């Protein structure tokens, strides 16, 4: 199989943001994405969804996906994303809803969420059955362009080595179907149950990747490369590598920070290859899997394996060192402020930690107005309102807690 890798300018980028529609008063999910999208596009004087690539329906009818165009800088991509999301927020608010993005919804039953009637989504449910009906999860994906296909697999391998850093930093899904899972990222555990999701296979070069896809198509695992829903992957049709590790994030500022980290890492890896440096070492797959589990379980408290010799280091410590190392790259790419916000996220604690704190405080306080004291879901409603409030303030230009 020959899989053309599209022409792309080095280190250009794009962002995808999945958001849920929640009732402004209760935090319940509302399966009204098609109507909200249609209203937002009509208000903006745009055509129907199928003609507008920046706002799309997702697998569940409670979810919208926002997609930026191609940008040179993180700042311009973040501002486009803010503008798109603001239009969706306006339409949602007119219907009594807010936008919500964390890795999971803390109390809704995944089995009760209506699926968008599209062949690709119906196929996921048909093939994956129980797990296909559990996809009540939300993420942020970042694409970064490569100017040469020979860089694709080395860059993917380099990003896999930093996978736990991204997951630990963004972890925001401790609750699931009304209970605390004990994990920082339940989303990670759920999504990898799909047959072609989870950690990528790692290849020495692009031809090995093509052979893998050829064999997967041959035996009916996938129809094409888009169905390889790996956590880090090359995207041939766009000429990019895509970081898909991150749980959903509530604010534009957080998304911009993770985007800057992705762009800087890809640019640095690419520059090293151009200078003739050896490609990043491929970590043994058992260490890669362990790193993913540790980050999902412990978040920023995880210790991760850094090399084939089994050297371990606290992920927070290593991420801090990486931020220092990438500072000159951030200056070159004009994303110093956005990369610096990673330190702010680390200092404030993860969204998973914040959710547990909000839940504890709500459980310890008096019942909210109109709430039955025996309603065990009420504290988790506070979790949804807190995250939705952060998104609202971010889009309205005030990201303070």
C-alpha positions as CSV (number, residue, x, y, z in Angstrom):
1,X,0.0,0.0,0.0
2,X,1.3,3.5,-0.9
3,X,-0.1,6.1,1.5
4,X,0.7,9.6,0.2
5,X,1.7,12.0,2.9
6,X,0.2,15.4,2.1
7,X,2.4,18.5,1.7
8,X,2.5,20.5,4.9
9,X,4.6,23.5,6.2
10,X,6.8,22.5,9.0
11,X,5.4,23.1,12.5
12,X,2.1,24.7,11.4
13,X,-0.7,23.5,13.6
14,X,-4.4,23.0,14.2
15,X,-6.5,22.2,17.2
16,X,-9.6,20.0,17.7
17,X,-11.8,20.6,20.9
18,X,-14.6,18.3,21.9
19,X,-17.3,19.9,24.2
20,X,-20.5,18.6,25.7
21,X,-23.8,20.5,26.0
22,X,-25.0,20.6,29.6
23,X,-28.1,22.1,31.2
24,X,-27.1,25.4,32.8
25,X,-29.0,24.7,36.0
26,X,-28.5,21.0,36.5
27,X,-25.4,20.0,34.7
28,X,-27.3,17.2,32.9
29,X,-26.2,16.4,29.4
30,X,-28.5,17.5,26.6
31,X,-28.5,15.8,23.2
32,X,-29.1,18.9,21.2
33,X,-25.9,19.3,19.3
34,X,-27.4,19.2,15.8
35,X,-29.8,22.1,16.7
36,X,-27.2,24.1,18.4
37,X,-24.7,23.8,15.5
38,X,-27.4,24.7,13.0
39,X,-28.5,27.7,15.0
40,X,-24.9,28.9,15.5
41,X,-24.1,28.6,11.8
42,X,-27.3,30.3,10.7
43,X,-26.6,33.2,13.1
44,X,-23.1,33.6,11.7
45,X,-24.5,33.6,8.2
46,X,-22.7,30.3,7.3
47,X,-23.9,27.3,5.4
48,X,-25.1,24.0,6.8
49,X,-22.7,21.9,8.9
50,X,-21.5,19.7,6.0
51,X,-20.2,22.8,4.3
52,X,-18.5,24.2,7.4
53,X,-15.5,22.2,8.5
54,X,-14.9,24.1,11.7
55,X,-18.0,23.0,13.7
56,X,-19.1,19.4,13.5
57,X,-21.3,16.9,15.3
58,X,-19.5,14.1,17.2
59,X,-20.3,10.5,18.0
60,X,-22.8,11.5,20.7
61,X,-25.6,14.0,20.1
62,X,-24.6,15.9,23.3
63,X,-21.2,16.7,21.8
64,X,-19.8,19.3,19.4
65,X,-16.3,19.3,17.9
66,X,-14.6,22.5,17.0
67,X,-11.7,22.5,14.5
68,X,-9.4,25.3,13.7
69,X,-7.8,26.0,10.4
70,X,-4.1,25.8,9.8
71,X,-2.0,28.3,11.8
72,X,1.6,29.3,12.2
73,X,1.4,30.3,15.8
74,X,-0.4,28.9,18.8
75,X,-1.8,32.4,19.6
76,X,-3.6,32.7,16.4
77,X,-5.0,29.2,16.6
78,X,-6.2,29.8,20.1
79,X,-8.0,32.9,19.1
80,X,-9.7,31.2,16.2
81,X,-10.8,28.5,18.6
82,X,-12.1,31.1,21.0
83,X,-14.2,32.7,18.3
84,X,-15.7,29.4,17.0
85,X,-16.5,28.3,20.6
86,X,-18.1,31.7,21.4
87,X,-20.6,31.3,18.6
88,X,-21.5,27.9,19.8
89,X,-21.8,29.1,23.4
90,X,-24.2,31.9,22.3
91,X,-26.4,29.4,20.6
92,X,-26.3,27.1,23.6
93,X,-27.1,29.8,26.1
94,X,-30.2,30.8,24.2
95,X,-31.4,27.2,24.9
96,X,-30.5,27.2,28.5
97,X,-27.2,25.3,28.1
98,X,-23.5,25.8,28.8
99,X,-20.4,24.2,27.3
100,X,-18.5,21.6,29.3
101,X,-15.2,20.0,28.6
102,X,-13.4,17.6,30.9
103,X,-12.3,14.0,30.1
104,X,-15.6,12.6,31.1
105,X,-19.0,13.7,32.5
106,X,-19.0,12.7,36.2
107,X,-22.5,11.3,36.7
108,X,-24.4,10.6,33.5
109,X,-25.0,7.0,32.3
110,X,-23.0,6.4,29.1
111,X,-25.5,3.8,27.9
112,X,-28.4,6.4,27.8
113,X,-26.7,8.9,25.4
114,X,-28.1,9.1,21.9
115,X,-25.6,8.3,19.1
116,X,-25.3,10.6,16.1
117,X,-26.8,8.7,13.1
118,X,-23.8,8.4,10.9
119,X,-22.3,5.2,9.4
120,X,-18.9,5.6,11.1
121,X,-20.4,6.0,14.5
122,X,-23.0,3.2,14.1
123,X,-20.1,1.0,13.0
124,X,-18.2,1.7,16.2
125,X,-21.2,0.7,18.3
126,X,-21.9,-2.4,16.2
127,X,-18.4,-3.7,16.3
128,X,-17.4,-2.7,19.8
129,X,-20.8,-3.3,21.4
130,X,-20.6,-2.6,25.2
131,X,-17.4,-0.5,24.9
132,X,-18.8,1.3,21.8
133,X,-21.6,2.5,24.0
134,X,-19.3,3.8,26.7
135,X,-17.7,6.7,24.6
136,X,-18.9,9.4,26.9
137,X,-15.5,11.0,26.8
138,X,-14.1,14.3,25.6
139,X,-10.6,15.2,24.4
140,X,-8.3,17.8,22.8
141,X,-6.3,16.9,19.8
142,X,-3.3,18.9,18.4
143,X,-2.0,18.5,14.8
144,X,1.5,19.7,13.9
145,X,2.7,19.8,10.3
146,X,5.8,18.0,8.9
147,X,7.5,19.1,5.7
148,X,9.0,15.7,5.0
149,X,7.4,12.3,5.3
150,X,10.7,10.8,6.5
151,X,10.2,12.6,9.8
152,X,6.8,11.2,10.5
153,X,7.7,8.0,12.4
154,X,10.7,9.4,14.3
155,X,8.5,12.3,15.5
156,X,5.7,10.0,16.5
157,X,8.1,7.8,18.4
158,X,9.5,10.9,20.2
159,X,6.0,12.0,21.2
160,X,5.2,8.6,22.5
161,X,8.1,9.0,24.9
162,X,6.4,12.1,26.2
163,X,2.9,10.7,26.2
164,X,2.7,10.4,30.0
165,X,3.6,14.1,30.4
166,X,0.7,15.2,28.3
167,X,-1.7,12.8,29.9
168,X,-0.7,13.6,33.5
169,X,-0.9,17.4,32.8
170,X,-4.4,17.2,31.3
171,X,-5.9,14.5,33.4
172,X,-9.5,15.5,34.1
173,X,-11.7,12.4,34.4
174,X,-11.7,10.9,37.9
175,X,-15.4,10.3,38.0
176,X,-17.5,7.9,36.0
177,X,-21.2,7.2,36.1
178,X,-21.5,8.8,39.5
179,X,-18.5,7.2,41.2
180,X,-14.9,8.0,41.8
181,X,-12.7,5.6,39.8
182,X,-9.5,6.2,41.7
183,X,-7.9,7.2,38.5
184,X,-6.9,10.7,37.3
185,X,-8.0,9.8,33.7
186,X,-10.8,7.3,33.3
187,X,-11.2,8.6,29.8
188,X,-7.9,6.9,28.9
189,X,-9.0,3.6,30.3
190,X,-12.3,3.7,28.4
191,X,-11.1,4.9,25.0
192,X,-8.4,2.2,24.7
193,X,-11.1,-0.5,24.8
194,X,-11.9,0.2,21.1
195,X,-10.1,-2.3,18.9
196,X,-8.1,0.2,17.0
197,X,-7.5,2.8,19.8
198,X,-4.9,3.1,22.4
199,X,-1.1,3.3,22.1
200,X,0.3,3.2,18.6
201,X,2.5,0.6,17.2
202,X,5.9,2.1,16.7
203,X,7.8,1.9,13.4
204,X,11.3,2.6,12.3
205,X,10.2,4.4,9.1
206,X,7.1,5.3,7.1
207,X,7.3,2.3,4.9
208,X,6.8,0.1,8.0
209,X,3.7,2.1,8.8
210,X,2.4,1.6,5.3
211,X,2.9,-2.1,5.5
212,X,1.0,-2.2,8.8
213,X,-1.9,-0.3,7.4
214,X,-2.0,-2.6,4.3
215,X,-2.2,-5.6,6.6
216,X,-4.9,-4.1,8.8
217,X,-7.0,-3.3,5.7
218,X,-6.3,-6.8,4.3
219,X,-7.8,-8.6,7.3
220,X,-10.7,-6.1,7.8
221,X,-9.4,-4.4,11.0
222,X,-9.9,-0.9,9.4
223,X,-11.0,0.5,6.1
224,X,-8.4,3.3,6.0
225,X,-5.9,5.2,8.1
226,X,-8.5,7.4,9.7
227,X,-9.8,4.4,11.7
228,X,-6.5,3.9,13.5
229,X,-7.5,5.9,16.5
230,X,-4.2,5.7,18.2
231,X,-3.1,8.1,21.0
232,X,-0.3,9.5,18.8
233,X,-0.4,9.0,15.1
234,X,0.7,10.3,11.7
235,X,-2.2,11.7,9.6
236,X,-1.2,11.2,6.0
237,X,-4.1,13.0,4.5
238,X,-3.1,16.2,6.3
239,X,0.7,15.8,6.4
240,X,0.7,16.1,10.2
241,X,1.4,14.2,13.4
242,X,-1.5,14.3,15.9
243,X,-1.2,14.2,19.7
244,X,-4.4,12.7,21.0
245,X,-3.4,11.8,24.6
246,X,-5.0,14.7,26.4
247,X,-8.2,14.6,28.4
248,X,-10.7,17.4,27.7
249,X,-9.7,20.8,29.0
250,X,-12.0,23.6,30.1
251,X,-10.2,26.7,29.0
252,X,-8.6,28.2,25.9
253,X,-5.5,29.0,28.1
254,X,-5.0,25.3,29.0
255,X,-5.5,24.2,25.4
256,X,-3.0,26.8,24.2
257,X,-0.4,25.6,26.7
258,X,-0.7,22.0,25.6
259,X,-0.7,23.0,22.0
260,X,2.5,25.0,22.6
261,X,4.2,22.0,24.3
262,X,3.2,19.8,21.3
263,X,4.4,22.3,18.7
264,X,7.7,22.8,20.5
265,X,8.4,19.1,20.9
266,X,7.6,18.4,17.2
267,X,9.7,21.3,16.0
268,X,12.6,20.3,18.2
269,X,12.5,16.7,17.1
270,X,12.3,17.8,13.4
271,X,15.2,20.1,13.8
272,X,17.3,17.4,15.4
273,X,16.6,15.1,12.4
274,X,17.6,17.8,10.0
275,X,20.9,18.2,11.8
276,X,21.6,14.5,11.4
277,X,20.9,13.5,15.0
278,X,19.9,9.9,15.7
279,X,16.1,9.4,15.8
280,X,14.6,9.2,19.3
281,X,15.1,5.8,20.8
282,X,12.0,3.6,20.8
283,X,11.1,2.7,24.3
284,X,10.2,-0.9,24.9
285,X,6.5,-1.4,24.5
286,X,6.0,-2.7,28.0
287,X,7.5,0.5,29.4
288,X,5.3,2.6,27.1
289,X,2.2,0.8,28.4
290,X,3.3,1.1,32.0
291,X,3.9,4.9,31.5
292,X,0.4,5.3,30.1
293,X,-1.1,3.4,33.0
294,X,0.9,5.3,35.6
295,X,-0.1,8.7,34.2
296,X,-3.8,7.7,34.0
297,X,-3.7,6.4,37.6
298,X,-1.5,8.9,39.4
299,X,-1.5,12.0,37.1
300,X,1.3,14.4,38.0
301,X,2.3,12.2,40.9
302,X,3.4,9.5,38.6
303,X,7.0,8.2,38.2
304,X,7.6,7.3,34.6
305,X,10.2,5.2,32.8
306,X,12.5,7.2,30.6
307,X,14.8,4.7,28.9
308,X,15.4,1.1,28.0
309,X,17.5,0.7,31.1
310,X,14.4,1.4,33.3
311,X,15.4,4.7,34.7
312,X,12.5,6.3,36.4
313,X,11.8,9.9,37.2
314,X,8.8,11.9,38.6
315,X,6.9,13.1,35.6
316,X,6.5,16.6,37.1
317,X,10.2,16.9,37.5
318,X,11.0,15.8,34.0
319,X,8.3,18.0,32.5
320,X,9.8,21.0,34.3
321,X,13.1,20.2,32.8
322,X,11.6,19.8,29.4
323,X,10.0,23.3,29.7
324,X,13.5,24.7,30.4
325,X,15.0,22.9,27.5
326,X,12.3,24.0,25.0
327,X,12.4,27.7,26.0
328,X,14.5,28.7,23.0
329,X,12.2,26.7,20.7
330,X,9.2,28.5,22.1
331,X,10.9,31.9,21.4
332,X,11.5,30.8,17.8
333,X,7.9,29.7,17.4
334,X,6.5,32.8,19.2
335,X,4.7,30.7,21.9
336,X,6.7,31.6,25.0
337,X,3.6,32.8,27.0
338,X,1.5,29.8,26.0
339,X,4.3,27.3,27.0
340,X,4.9,29.2,30.3
341,X,1.2,28.5,31.1
342,X,2.2,24.8,31.5
343,X,3.9,25.8,34.7
344,X,0.8,27.6,35.9
345,X,-1.2,24.4,35.3
346,X,1.3,22.4,37.2
347,X,1.3,24.8,40.1
348,X,-2.5,25.0,40.3
349,X,-2.9,21.2,40.2
350,X,-4.7,19.0,37.7
351,X,-8.3,19.3,36.8
352,X,-8.8,15.8,38.3
353,X,-7.6,17.2,41.6
354,X,-9.8,20.2,41.3
355,X,-12.9,18.1,40.6
356,X,-12.3,16.0,43.7
357,X,-11.9,19.1,45.8
358,X,-15.1,20.7,44.4
359,X,-16.9,17.4,45.0
360,X,-15.7,17.2,48.6
361,X,-16.6,20.8,49.4
362,X,-20.1,20.4,47.9
363,X,-20.7,17.2,49.8
364,X,-19.6,18.8,53.1
365,X,-21.8,21.9,52.6
366,X,-25.6,22.3,52.9
367,X,-27.7,21.0,49.9
368,X,-28.0,23.5,47.1
369,X,-31.3,25.3,46.8
370,X,-34.0,22.9,45.5
371,X,-31.8,19.9,46.1
372,X,-32.8,16.9,48.2
373,X,-30.3,16.3,51.0
374,X,-30.3,12.6,50.0
375,X,-29.3,13.3,46.4
376,X,-25.8,11.8,46.1
377,X,-25.4,13.2,42.6
378,X,-25.6,16.8,43.8
379,X,-21.9,17.2,44.6
380,X,-21.1,16.0,41.1
381,X,-23.4,18.6,39.7
382,X,-21.2,21.2,41.4
383,X,-18.2,19.6,39.5
384,X,-20.0,20.1,36.2
385,X,-21.0,23.7,37.0
386,X,-17.4,24.5,38.1
387,X,-15.9,23.3,34.8
388,X,-18.6,24.9,32.7
389,X,-18.1,28.1,34.6
390,X,-14.4,28.0,33.8
391,X,-15.1,27.6,30.1
392,X,-17.6,30.4,30.2
393,X,-15.1,32.8,31.8
394,X,-12.3,31.7,29.4
395,X,-14.5,32.4,26.3
396,X,-15.7,35.7,27.7
397,X,-12.2,36.9,28.3
398,X,-11.8,36.2,32.1
399,X,-10.0,32.9,32.9
400,X,-9.6,33.6,36.6
401,X,-10.8,30.7,38.9
